[in-house]
């Protein structure tokens, strides 16, 4: 049976909040200059403002959660590809970031 109502709330701790804020800033930096990505920019600026508000529970819309999940998954896939090509030091840093993204994705967005 399909759920009638879906919960789009995120309960993140301090470290997850910092990681999401950094991720949203990164996405905004990449999408602000392109007018075709207006919806992405609007969604991530809204997510960023909600993360910066300091509330314990972050209430997202369906669109915001979908865009966040999709972009985080794409970033995870990209990091997996980069790790295969990277040298030792780069691999060390990418593995740490990939581990944090995977934990965040599995815990809150899957």
MOPAC internal coordinates of N, CA, C and O (Angstrom, degrees):
PM7 1SCF
backbone

  N    0.0000 0     0.00 0     0.00 0    0    0    0
  C    1.4474 1     0.00 0     0.00 0    1    0    0
  C    1.5241 1   108.90 1     0.00 0    2    1    0
  O    1.2310 1   120.53 1   -43.75 1    3    2    1
  N    1.2963 1   116.59 1   136.25 1    3    2    1
  C    1.4558 1   122.14 1  -178.13 1    5    3    2
  C    1.5292 1   110.42 1   -82.46 1    6    5    3
  O    1.2310 1   121.47 1   -38.69 1    7    6    5
  N    1.3376 1   114.79 1   141.31 1    7    6    5
  C    1.4586 1   119.99 1   177.90 1    9    7    6
  C    1.5236 1   109.73 1   -68.56 1   10    9    7
  O    1.2310 1   120.82 1   -38.83 1   11   10    9
  N    1.3152 1   116.04 1   141.17 1   11   10    9
  C    1.4580 1   120.09 1   177.23 1   13   11   10
  C    1.5231 1   111.46 1   -81.33 1   14   13   11
  O    1.2310 1   121.00 1   141.52 1   15   14   13
  N    1.3080 1   115.70 1   -38.48 1   15   14   13
  C    1.4573 1   120.71 1  -178.41 1   17   15   14
  C    1.5207 1   109.44 1  -124.72 1   18   17   15
  O    1.2310 1   121.25 1   -44.44 1   19   18   17
  N    1.2966 1   115.21 1   135.56 1   19   18   17
  C    1.4527 1   120.26 1   179.02 1   21   19   18
  C    1.5156 1   109.12 1  -112.20 1   22   21   19
  O    1.2310 1   121.03 1   -39.08 1   23   22   21
  N    1.3161 1   115.63 1   140.92 1   23   22   21
  C    1.4487 1   121.74 1  -179.83 1   25   23   22
  C    1.5265 1   109.22 1   -89.28 1   26   25   23
  O    1.2310 1   120.56 1   -58.61 1   27   26   25
  N    1.3246 1   116.53 1   121.39 1   27   26   25
  C    1.4603 1   121.27 1   179.11 1   29   27   26
  C    1.5213 1   111.53 1  -108.65 1   30   29   27
  O    1.2310 1   120.49 1  -152.14 1   31   30   29
  N    1.3208 1   116.67 1    27.86 1   31   30   29
  C    1.4593 1   121.28 1   179.41 1   33   31   30
  C    1.5193 1   110.58 1   -90.49 1   34   33   31
  O    1.2310 1   121.19 1   -35.30 1   35   34   33
  N    1.3233 1   115.34 1   144.70 1   35   34   33
  C    1.4614 1   121.48 1   175.46 1   37   35   34
  C    1.5162 1   108.66 1  -117.89 1   38   37   35
  O    1.2310 1   120.95 1   -51.55 1   39   38   37
  N    1.3104 1   115.79 1   128.45 1   39   38   37
  C    1.4626 1   120.86 1   173.13 1   41   39   38
  C    1.5221 1   106.31 1  -111.29 1   42   41   39
  O    1.2310 1   120.77 1   -80.36 1   43   42   41
  N    1.3289 1   116.13 1    99.64 1   43   42   41
  C    1.4611 1   120.67 1  -175.45 1   45   43   42
  C    1.5235 1   109.97 1  -112.89 1   46   45   43
  O    1.2310 1   121.44 1   -30.88 1   47   46   45
  N    1.3309 1   114.86 1   149.12 1   47   46   45
  C    1.4557 1   119.25 1   175.86 1   49   47   46
  C    1.5306 1   109.33 1   -85.75 1   50   49   47
  O    1.2310 1   121.09 1     3.64 1   51   50   49
  N    1.3178 1   115.53 1  -176.36 1   51   50   49
  C    1.4683 1   121.79 1  -174.01 1   53   51   50
  C    1.5362 1   112.09 1   -61.13 1   54   53   51
  O    1.2310 1   120.11 1   134.90 1   55   54   53
  N    1.3140 1   117.40 1   -45.10 1   55   54   53
  C    1.4634 1   121.20 1  -178.20 1   57   55   54
  C    1.5290 1   111.83 1   -69.18 1   58   57   55
  O    1.2310 1   120.49 1   139.10 1   59   58   57
  N    1.3309 1   116.66 1   -40.90 1   59   58   57
  C    1.4614 1   120.14 1   177.93 1   61   59   58
  C    1.5259 1   110.77 1   -64.81 1   62   61   59
  O    1.2310 1   120.80 1   143.16 1   63   62   61
  N    1.3309 1   116.07 1   -36.84 1   63   62   61
  C    1.4614 1   120.64 1   178.26 1   65   63   62
  C    1.5305 1   110.38 1   -62.65 1   66   65   63
  O    1.2310 1   120.68 1   135.40 1   67   66   65
  N    1.3358 1   116.31 1   -44.60 1   67   66   65
  C    1.4657 1   120.40 1   178.90 1   69   67   66
  C    1.5194 1   111.07 1   -62.54 1   70   69   67
  O    1.2310 1   120.42 1   138.13 1   71   70   69
  N    1.3264 1   116.80 1   -41.87 1   71   70   69
  C    1.4570 1   121.25 1   179.44 1   73   71   70
  C    1.5281 1   110.99 1   -63.91 1   74   73   71
  O    1.2310 1   120.55 1   137.22 1   75   74   73
  N    1.3278 1   116.55 1   -42.78 1   75   74   73
  C    1.4667 1   120.13 1   178.71 1   77   75   74
  C    1.5247 1   111.75 1   -67.21 1   78   77   75
  O    1.2310 1   120.07 1   141.80 1   79   78   77
  N    1.3301 1   117.47 1   -38.20 1   79   78   77
  C    1.4606 1   120.89 1   177.70 1   81   79   78
  C    1.5204 1   110.05 1   -62.53 1   82   81   79
  O    1.2310 1   120.38 1   135.01 1   83   82   81
  N    1.3222 1   116.88 1   -44.99 1   83   82   81
  C    1.4617 1   120.92 1   178.17 1   85   83   82
  C    1.5209 1   110.92 1   -63.18 1   86   85   83
  O    1.2310 1   120.38 1   138.29 1   87   86   85
  N    1.3234 1   116.87 1   -41.71 1   87   86   85
  C    1.4607 1   120.95 1   179.43 1   89   87   86
  C    1.5229 1   111.05 1   -63.84 1   90   89   87
  O    1.2310 1   120.21 1   135.99 1   91   90   89
  N    1.3423 1   117.20 1   -44.01 1   91   90   89
  C    1.4613 1   120.71 1   179.80 1   93   91   90
  C    1.5265 1   111.38 1   -64.31 1   94   93   91
  O    1.2310 1   120.20 1   139.25 1   95   94   93
  N    1.3265 1   117.21 1   -40.75 1   95   94   93
  C    1.4613 1   120.53 1   177.16 1   97   95   94
  C    1.5199 1   111.16 1   -62.17 1   98   97   95
  O    1.2310 1   120.70 1   140.60 1   99   98   97
  N    1.3217 1   116.26 1   -39.40 1   99   98   97
  C    1.4631 1   121.50 1   178.73 1  101   99   98
  C    1.5273 1   110.51 1   -63.67 1  102  101   99
  O    1.2310 1   120.34 1   134.55 1  103  102  101
  N    1.3088 1   116.95 1   -45.45 1  103  102  101
  C    1.4679 1   120.87 1   179.55 1  105  103  102
  C    1.5196 1   110.26 1   -65.32 1  106  105  103
  O    1.2310 1   120.08 1   138.17 1  107  106  105
  N    1.3291 1   117.46 1   -41.83 1  107  106  105
  C    1.4631 1   120.60 1   179.02 1  109  107  106
  C    1.5226 1   111.63 1   -62.53 1  110  109  107
  O    1.2310 1   120.44 1   140.05 1  111  110  109
  N    1.3142 1   116.77 1   -39.95 1  111  110  109
  C    1.4576 1   120.64 1   178.94 1  113  111  110
  C    1.5275 1   110.67 1   -61.56 1  114  113  111
  O    1.2310 1   120.67 1   144.02 1  115  114  113
  N    1.3238 1   116.32 1   -35.98 1  115  114  113
  C    1.4580 1   121.07 1  -177.66 1  117  115  114
  C    1.5208 1   112.79 1   -80.30 1  118  117  115
  O    1.2310 1   119.58 1   151.89 1  119  118  117
  N    1.3247 1   118.40 1   -28.11 1  119  118  117
  C    1.4632 1   120.47 1  -173.53 1  121  119  118
  C    1.5223 1   114.94 1  -103.21 1  122  121  119
  O    1.2310 1   119.22 1   165.31 1  123  122  121
  N    1.3221 1   119.09 1   -14.69 1  123  122  121
  C    1.4618 1   120.55 1  -174.98 1  125  123  122
  C    1.5212 1   113.79 1   -62.79 1  126  125  123
  O    1.2310 1   120.24 1   145.23 1  127  126  125
  N    1.3110 1   117.14 1   -34.77 1  127  126  125
  C    1.4583 1   119.76 1  -175.01 1  129  127  126
  C    1.5294 1   112.90 1   -78.90 1  130  129  127
  O    1.2310 1   119.26 1   163.66 1  131  130  129
  N    1.3193 1   119.02 1   -16.34 1  131  130  129
  C    1.4543 1   122.20 1  -177.56 1  133  131  130
  C    1.5330 1   110.28 1  -100.51 1  134  133  131
  O    1.2310 1   120.60 1   -60.59 1  135  134  133
  N    1.3241 1   116.45 1   119.41 1  135  134  133
  C    1.4632 1   120.64 1  -177.83 1  137  135  134
  C    1.5291 1   112.36 1   -69.95 1  138  137  135
  O    1.2310 1   120.30 1   156.06 1  139  138  137
  N    1.3198 1   117.04 1   -23.94 1  139  138  137
  C    1.4708 1   120.05 1  -179.96 1  141  139  138
  C    1.5259 1   111.29 1   -69.67 1  142  141  139
  O    1.2310 1   119.95 1   158.78 1  143  142  141
  N    1.3112 1   117.70 1   -21.22 1  143  142  141
  C    1.4595 1   122.24 1  -178.85 1  145  143  142
  C    1.5275 1   111.85 1  -100.89 1  146  145  143
  O    1.2310 1   120.70 1  -146.64 1  147  146  145
  N    1.3270 1   116.27 1    33.36 1  147  146  145
  C    1.4571 1   121.24 1  -178.46 1  149  147  146
  C    1.5300 1   111.68 1   -60.53 1  150  149  147
  O    1.2310 1   120.40 1   139.43 1  151  150  149
  N    1.3325 1   116.85 1   -40.57 1  151  150  149
  C    1.4699 1   120.36 1  -178.97 1  153  151  150
  C    1.5282 1   111.05 1   -64.46 1  154  153  151
  O    1.2310 1   120.71 1   140.44 1  155  154  153
  N    1.3327 1   116.25 1   -39.56 1  155  154  153
  C    1.4662 1   120.24 1   177.40 1  157  155  154
  C    1.5257 1   110.41 1   -62.92 1  158  157  155
  O    1.2310 1   121.02 1   133.14 1  159  158  157
  N    1.3240 1   115.65 1   -46.86 1  159  158  157
  C    1.4615 1   120.64 1  -179.12 1  161  159  158
  C    1.5197 1   110.86 1   -60.53 1  162  161  159
  O    1.2310 1   120.85 1   135.54 1  163  162  161
  N    1.3133 1   115.98 1   -44.46 1  163  162  161
  C    1.4636 1   120.47 1  -179.49 1  165  163  162
  C    1.5352 1   111.27 1   -63.79 1  166  165  163
  O    1.2310 1   120.47 1   136.22 1  167  166  165
  N    1.3271 1   116.70 1   -43.78 1  167  166  165
  C    1.4659 1   120.52 1  -178.96 1  169  167  166
  C    1.5295 1   111.24 1   -65.02 1  170  169  167
  O    1.2310 1   120.45 1   135.27 1  171  170  169
  N    1.3364 1   116.74 1   -44.73 1  171  170  169
  C    1.4644 1   118.54 1  -176.93 1  173  171  170
  C    1.5213 1   112.64 1   -74.87 1  174  173  171
  O    1.2310 1   119.76 1   151.03 1  175  174  173
  N    1.3129 1   118.06 1   -28.97 1  175  174  173
  C    1.4652 1   118.33 1   174.82 1  177  175  174
  C    1.5246 1   110.09 1   -69.31 1  178  177  175
  O    1.2310 1   120.50 1   145.84 1  179  178  177
  N    1.3268 1   116.64 1   -34.16 1  179  178  177
  C    1.4651 1   120.68 1   175.87 1  181  179  178
  C    1.5286 1   110.83 1   -67.58 1  182  181  179
  O    1.2310 1   120.43 1   137.03 1  183  182  181
  N    1.3295 1   116.78 1   -42.97 1  183  182  181
  C    1.4641 1   120.86 1   178.01 1  185  183  182
  C    1.5200 1   110.07 1   -62.30 1  186  185  183
  O    1.2310 1   120.81 1   136.99 1  187  186  185
  N    1.3259 1   116.05 1   -43.01 1  187  186  185
  C    1.4684 1   120.80 1  -179.69 1  189  187  186
  C    1.5257 1   111.46 1   -62.20 1  190  189  187
  O    1.2310 1   120.38 1   137.76 1  191  190  189
  N    1.3304 1   116.87 1   -42.24 1  191  190  189
  C    1.4659 1   119.09 1   178.96 1  193  191  190
  C    1.5278 1   111.24 1   -65.92 1  194  193  191
  O    1.2310 1   120.38 1   144.31 1  195  194  193
  N    1.3272 1   116.89 1   -35.69 1  195  194  193
  C    1.4675 1   120.20 1   177.84 1  197  195  194
  C    1.5212 1   111.28 1   -68.78 1  198  197  195
  O    1.2310 1   120.62 1   143.18 1  199  198  197
  N    1.3385 1   116.42 1   -36.82 1  199  198  197
  C    1.4654 1   120.03 1   177.92 1  201  199  198
  C    1.5210 1   111.12 1   -68.62 1  202  201  199
  O    1.2310 1   120.25 1   143.14 1  203  202  201
  N    1.3260 1   117.12 1   -36.86 1  203  202  201
  C    1.4620 1   121.48 1  -178.87 1  205  203  202
  C    1.5254 1   112.65 1   -77.46 1  206  205  203
  O    1.2310 1   119.81 1   167.84 1  207  206  205
  N    1.3304 1   117.96 1   -12.16 1  207  206  205
  C    1.4654 1   120.71 1  -178.27 1  209  207  206
  C    1.5310 1   112.03 1   -68.00 1  210  209  207
  O    1.2310 1   120.46 1   155.17 1  211  210  209
  N    1.3340 1   116.73 1   -24.83 1  211  210  209
  C    1.4644 1   120.00 1   177.26 1  213  211  210
  C    1.5125 1   114.51 1    88.31 1  214  213  211
  O    1.2310 1   119.60 1  -174.60 1  215  214  213
  N    1.3117 1   118.36 1     5.40 1  215  214  213
  C    1.4613 1   120.93 1   178.68 1  217  215  214
  C    1.5281 1   109.84 1   -72.09 1  218  217  215
  O    1.2310 1   120.75 1   -30.31 1  219  218  217
  N    1.3290 1   116.18 1   149.69 1  219  218  217
  C    1.4617 1   119.99 1  -179.45 1  221  219  218
  C    1.5219 1   111.64 1   -69.21 1  222  221  219
  O    1.2310 1   120.53 1   135.83 1  223  222  221
  N    1.3207 1   116.59 1   -44.17 1  223  222  221
  C    1.4618 1   121.65 1  -179.78 1  225  223  222
  C    1.5222 1   108.35 1  -105.31 1  226  225  223
  O    1.2310 1   121.04 1   -55.31 1  227  226  225
  N    1.3215 1   115.61 1   124.69 1  227  226  225
  C    1.4554 1   121.27 1  -179.65 1  229  227  226
  C    1.5234 1   107.65 1   -99.22 1  230  229  227
  O    1.2310 1   120.58 1   -61.69 1  231  230  229
  N    1.3164 1   116.50 1   118.31 1  231  230  229
  C    1.4581 1   121.68 1  -178.06 1  233  231  230
  C    1.5230 1   108.81 1   -95.39 1  234  233  231
  O    1.2310 1   121.10 1   -66.59 1  235  234  233
  N    1.3306 1   115.50 1   113.41 1  235  234  233
  C    1.4521 1   121.43 1  -179.05 1  237  235  234
  C    1.5239 1   110.20 1  -104.62 1  238  237  235
  O    1.2310 1   121.20 1   -24.86 1  239  238  237
  N    1.3147 1   115.30 1   155.14 1  239  238  237
  C    1.4593 1   119.88 1   171.91 1  241  239  238
  C    1.5246 1   107.69 1   -83.43 1  242  241  239
  O    1.2310 1   121.01 1   -10.48 1  243  242  241
  N    1.3247 1   115.68 1   169.52 1  243  242  241
  C    1.4646 1   119.95 1   179.72 1  245  243  242
  C    1.5233 1   110.38 1   -62.04 1  246  245  243
  O    1.2310 1   120.54 1   137.61 1  247  246  245
  N    1.3341 1   116.58 1   -42.39 1  247  246  245
  C    1.4602 1   121.67 1  -179.61 1  249  247  246
  C    1.5289 1   111.48 1   -62.90 1  250  249  247
  O    1.2310 1   120.42 1   136.05 1  251  250  249
  N    1.3339 1   116.79 1   -43.95 1  251  250  249
  C    1.4620 1   121.01 1   179.84 1  253  251  250
  C    1.5286 1   111.03 1   -63.23 1  254  253  251
  O    1.2310 1   120.68 1   135.16 1  255  254  253
  N    1.3191 1   116.31 1   -44.84 1  255  254  253
  C    1.4635 1   119.32 1  -179.40 1  257  255  254
  C    1.5232 1   110.88 1   -66.03 1  258  257  255
  O    1.2310 1   120.09 1   141.33 1  259  258  257
  N    1.3265 1   117.44 1   -38.67 1  259  258  257
  C    1.4637 1   120.97 1   178.71 1  261  259  258
  C    1.5147 1   111.10 1   -63.78 1  262  261  259
  O    1.2310 1   120.10 1   133.67 1  263  262  261
  N    1.3267 1   117.42 1   -46.33 1  263  262  261
  C    1.4650 1   121.52 1  -179.62 1  265  263  262
  C    1.5300 1   111.21 1   -66.16 1  266  265  263
  O    1.2310 1   120.40 1   139.91 1  267  266  265
  N    1.3241 1   116.84 1   -40.09 1  267  266  265
  C    1.4643 1   120.81 1   178.31 1  269  267  266
  C    1.5286 1   110.57 1   -63.87 1  270  269  267
  O    1.2310 1   120.57 1   134.44 1  271  270  269
  N    1.3161 1   116.52 1   -45.56 1  271  270  269
  C    1.4604 1   121.10 1  -179.95 1  273  271  270
  C    1.5251 1   111.01 1   -63.29 1  274  273  271
  O    1.2310 1   120.57 1   133.81 1  275  274  273
  N    1.3099 1   116.51 1   -46.19 1  275  274  273
  C    1.4557 1   120.98 1  -178.86 1  277  275  274
  C    1.5269 1   111.91 1   -62.81 1  278  277  275
  O    1.2310 1   120.32 1   132.97 1  279  278  277
  N    1.3297 1   116.99 1   -47.03 1  279  278  277
  C    1.4650 1   120.10 1  -179.09 1  281  279  278
  C    1.5265 1   112.37 1   -67.89 1  282  281  279
  O    1.2310 1   120.43 1   143.21 1  283  282  281
  N    1.3176 1   116.79 1   -36.79 1  283  282  281
  C    1.4610 1   119.49 1   178.08 1  285  283  282
  C    1.5257 1   110.27 1   -67.00 1  286  285  283
  O    1.2310 1   120.14 1   139.31 1  287  286  285
  N    1.3181 1   117.34 1   -40.69 1  287  286  285
  C    1.4697 1   121.39 1   178.15 1  289  287  286
  C    1.5316 1   110.33 1   -64.42 1  290  289  287
  O    1.2310 1   120.07 1   138.43 1  291  290  289
  N    1.3357 1   117.47 1   -41.57 1  291  290  289
  C    1.4656 1   120.93 1   177.70 1  293  291  290
  C    1.5301 1   110.66 1   -63.59 1  294  293  291
  O    1.2310 1   120.49 1   141.49 1  295  294  293
  N    1.3083 1   116.67 1   -38.51 1  295  294  293
  C    1.4628 1   120.77 1   178.64 1  297  295  294
  C    1.5323 1   110.78 1   -66.90 1  298  297  295
  O    1.2310 1   120.08 1   141.00 1  299  298  297
  N    1.3127 1   117.44 1   -39.00 1  299  298  297
  C    1.4567 1   121.49 1   177.09 1  301  299  298
  C    1.5309 1   110.22 1   -62.85 1  302  301  299
  O    1.2310 1   120.45 1   135.01 1  303  302  301
  N    1.3301 1   116.75 1   -44.99 1  303  302  301
  C    1.4607 1   120.73 1   178.37 1  305  303  302
  C    1.5223 1   111.14 1   -62.15 1  306  305  303
  O    1.2310 1   120.55 1   138.43 1  307  306  305
  N    1.3272 1   116.56 1   -41.57 1  307  306  305
  C    1.4630 1   121.11 1   179.60 1  309  307  306
  C    1.5355 1   110.85 1   -64.10 1  310  309  307
  O    1.2310 1   120.46 1   137.70 1  311  310  309
  N    1.3268 1   116.73 1   -42.30 1  311  310  309
  C    1.4670 1   120.15 1   178.48 1  313  311  310
  C    1.5242 1   111.55 1   -64.39 1  314  313  311
  O    1.2310 1   120.49 1   142.63 1  315  314  313
  N    1.3256 1   116.68 1   -37.37 1  315  314  313
  C    1.4665 1   119.52 1   177.06 1  317  315  314
  C    1.5248 1   111.05 1   -61.37 1  318  317  315
  O    1.2310 1   120.34 1   138.99 1  319  318  317
  N    1.3301 1   116.96 1   -41.01 1  319  318  317
  C    1.4694 1   120.64 1   178.11 1  321  319  318
  C    1.5249 1   111.17 1   -66.94 1  322  321  319
  O    1.2310 1   120.51 1   138.79 1  323  322  321
  N    1.3301 1   116.63 1   -41.21 1  323  322  321
  C    1.4615 1   120.96 1  -178.59 1  325  323  322
  C    1.5288 1   111.91 1   -67.32 1  326  325  323
  O    1.2310 1   120.32 1   145.46 1  327  326  325
  N    1.3154 1   117.00 1   -34.54 1  327  326  325
  C    1.4627 1   120.75 1  -179.73 1  329  327  326
  C    1.5206 1   110.55 1   -63.69 1  330  329  327
  O    1.2310 1   120.52 1   143.20 1  331  330  329
  N    1.3215 1   116.61 1   -36.80 1  331  330  329
  C    1.4628 1   119.97 1   179.87 1  333  331  330
  C    1.5181 1   111.83 1   -63.94 1  334  333  331
  O    1.2310 1   120.17 1   148.05 1  335  334  333
  N    1.3515 1   117.28 1   -31.95 1  335  334  333
  C    1.4642 1   121.24 1  -177.60 1  337  335  334
  C    1.5239 1   113.14 1   -94.33 1  338  337  335
  O    1.2310 1   119.62 1   165.96 1  339  338  337
  N    1.3220 1   118.33 1   -14.04 1  339  338  337
  C    1.4650 1   122.09 1  -169.81 1  341  339  338
  C    1.5220 1   112.86 1   -78.57 1  342  341  339
  O    1.2310 1   121.85 1   -20.59 1  343  342  341
  N    1.3268 1   114.06 1   159.41 1  343  342  341
  C    1.4579 1   121.27 1   173.07 1  345  343  342
  C    1.5160 1   110.59 1   -81.21 1  346  345  343
  O    1.2310 1   120.72 1     5.61 1  347  346  345
  N    1.3227 1   116.23 1  -174.39 1  347  346  345
  C    1.4651 1   121.15 1  -173.29 1  349  347  346
  C    1.5266 1   112.86 1   -62.48 1  350  349  347
  O    1.2310 1   119.92 1   129.34 1  351  350  349
  N    1.3296 1   117.75 1   -50.66 1  351  350  349
  C    1.4697 1   121.10 1  -175.50 1  353  351  350
  C    1.5247 1   111.09 1   -67.13 1  354  353  351
  O    1.2310 1   121.00 1   136.29 1  355  354  353
  N    1.3276 1   115.69 1   -43.71 1  355  354  353
  C    1.4576 1   119.81 1   178.53 1  357  355  354
  C    1.5276 1   110.51 1   -63.29 1  358  357  355
  O    1.2310 1   120.74 1   140.66 1  359  358  357
  N    1.3291 1   116.19 1   -39.34 1  359  358  357
  C    1.4623 1   121.23 1   178.74 1  361  359  358
  C    1.5224 1   110.96 1   -61.07 1  362  361  359
  O    1.2310 1   120.74 1   140.26 1  363  362  361
  N    1.3278 1   116.18 1   -39.74 1  363  362  361
  C    1.4547 1   121.83 1  -179.80 1  365  363  362
  C    1.5348 1   110.75 1   -59.55 1  366  365  363
  O    1.2310 1   120.45 1   132.77 1  367  366  365
  N    1.3364 1   116.74 1   -47.23 1  367  366  365
  C    1.4620 1   120.63 1  -179.32 1  369  367  366
  C    1.5295 1   111.99 1   -71.54 1  370  369  367
  O    1.2310 1   120.54 1   139.09 1  371  370  369
  N    1.3225 1   116.57 1   -40.91 1  371  370  369
  C    1.4635 1   120.10 1   179.54 1  373  371  370
  C    1.5227 1   111.67 1   -64.93 1  374  373  371
  O    1.2310 1   120.11 1   141.85 1  375  374  373
  N    1.3353 1   117.39 1   -38.15 1  375  374  373
  C    1.4625 1   119.98 1   179.16 1  377  375  374
  C    1.5212 1   111.19 1   -62.83 1  378  377  375
  O    1.2310 1   120.56 1   139.97 1  379  378  377
  N    1.3156 1   116.54 1   -40.03 1  379  378  377
  C    1.4625 1   120.61 1   178.46 1  381  379  378
  C    1.5321 1   110.89 1   -63.08 1  382  381  379
  O    1.2310 1   120.76 1   132.86 1  383  382  381
  N    1.3165 1   116.14 1   -47.14 1  383  382  381
  C    1.4643 1   121.09 1   179.62 1  385  383  382
  C    1.5210 1   110.97 1   -65.30 1  386  385  383
  O    1.2310 1   120.43 1   138.01 1  387  386  385
  N    1.3122 1   116.78 1   -41.99 1  387  386  385
  C    1.4596 1   121.48 1   179.71 1  389  387  386
  C    1.5301 1   110.93 1   -62.52 1  390  389  387
  O    1.2310 1   120.70 1   139.83 1  391  390  389
  N    1.3097 1   116.26 1   -40.17 1  391  390  389
  C    1.4711 1   120.86 1   178.85 1  393  391  390
  C    1.5359 1   110.45 1   -62.47 1  394  393  391
  O    1.2310 1   120.57 1   136.09 1  395  394  393
  N    1.3312 1   116.51 1   -43.91 1  395  394  393
  C    1.4676 1   120.08 1   179.00 1  397  395  394
  C    1.5202 1   111.58 1   -64.89 1  398  397  395
  O    1.2310 1   120.23 1   136.13 1  399  398  397
  N    1.3254 1   117.17 1   -43.87 1  399  398  397
  C    1.4718 1   120.81 1   178.43 1  401  399  398
  C    1.5241 1   111.15 1   -63.07 1  402  401  399
  O    1.2310 1   120.05 1   137.85 1  403  402  401
  N    1.3321 1   117.51 1   -42.15 1  403  402  401
  C    1.4637 1   120.64 1   179.36 1  405  403  402
  C    1.5185 1   111.74 1   -63.46 1  406  405  403
  O    1.2310 1   120.28 1   137.64 1  407  406  405
  N    1.3290 1   117.07 1   -42.36 1  407  406  405
  C    1.4623 1   120.27 1   178.24 1  409  407  406
  C    1.5210 1   111.35 1   -62.90 1  410  409  407
  O    1.2310 1   120.78 1   136.91 1  411  410  409
  N    1.3154 1   116.12 1   -43.09 1  411  410  409
  C    1.4614 1   121.20 1   179.09 1  413  411  410
  C    1.5221 1   110.89 1   -63.96 1  414  413  411
  O    1.2310 1   120.71 1   135.01 1  415  414  413
  N    1.3161 1   116.24 1   -44.99 1  415  414  413
  C    1.4698 1   121.45 1  -179.40 1  417  415  414
  C    1.5344 1   110.66 1   -64.26 1  418  417  415
  O    1.2310 1   120.29 1   132.70 1  419  418  417
  N    1.3142 1   117.05 1   -47.30 1  419  418  417
  C    1.4692 1   120.96 1  -177.51 1  421  419  418
  C    1.5321 1   112.09 1   -67.31 1  422  421  419
  O    1.2310 1   120.94 1   141.68 1  423  422  421
  N    1.3181 1   115.81 1   -38.32 1  423  422  421
  C    1.4621 1   120.27 1  -174.95 1  425  423  422
  C    1.5307 1   112.80 1   -76.03 1  426  425  423
  O    1.2310 1   120.03 1   139.98 1  427  426  425
  N    1.3422 1   117.56 1   -40.02 1  427  426  425
  C    1.4629 1   119.50 1  -170.84 1  429  427  426
  C    1.5263 1   115.67 1  -116.32 1  430  429  427
  O    1.2310 1   119.60 1   151.76 1  431  430  429
  N    1.3095 1   118.37 1   -28.24 1  431  430  429
  C    1.4606 1   118.90 1  -168.30 1  433  431  430
  C    1.5252 1   115.22 1  -112.09 1  434  433  431
  O    1.2310 1   119.23 1   168.88 1  435  434  433
  N    1.2961 1   119.08 1   -11.12 1  435  434  433
  C    1.4541 1   121.17 1  -176.81 1  437  435  434
  C    1.5002 1   111.27 1   -74.33 1  438  437  435
  O    1.2310 1   120.10 1   180.00 1  439  438  437

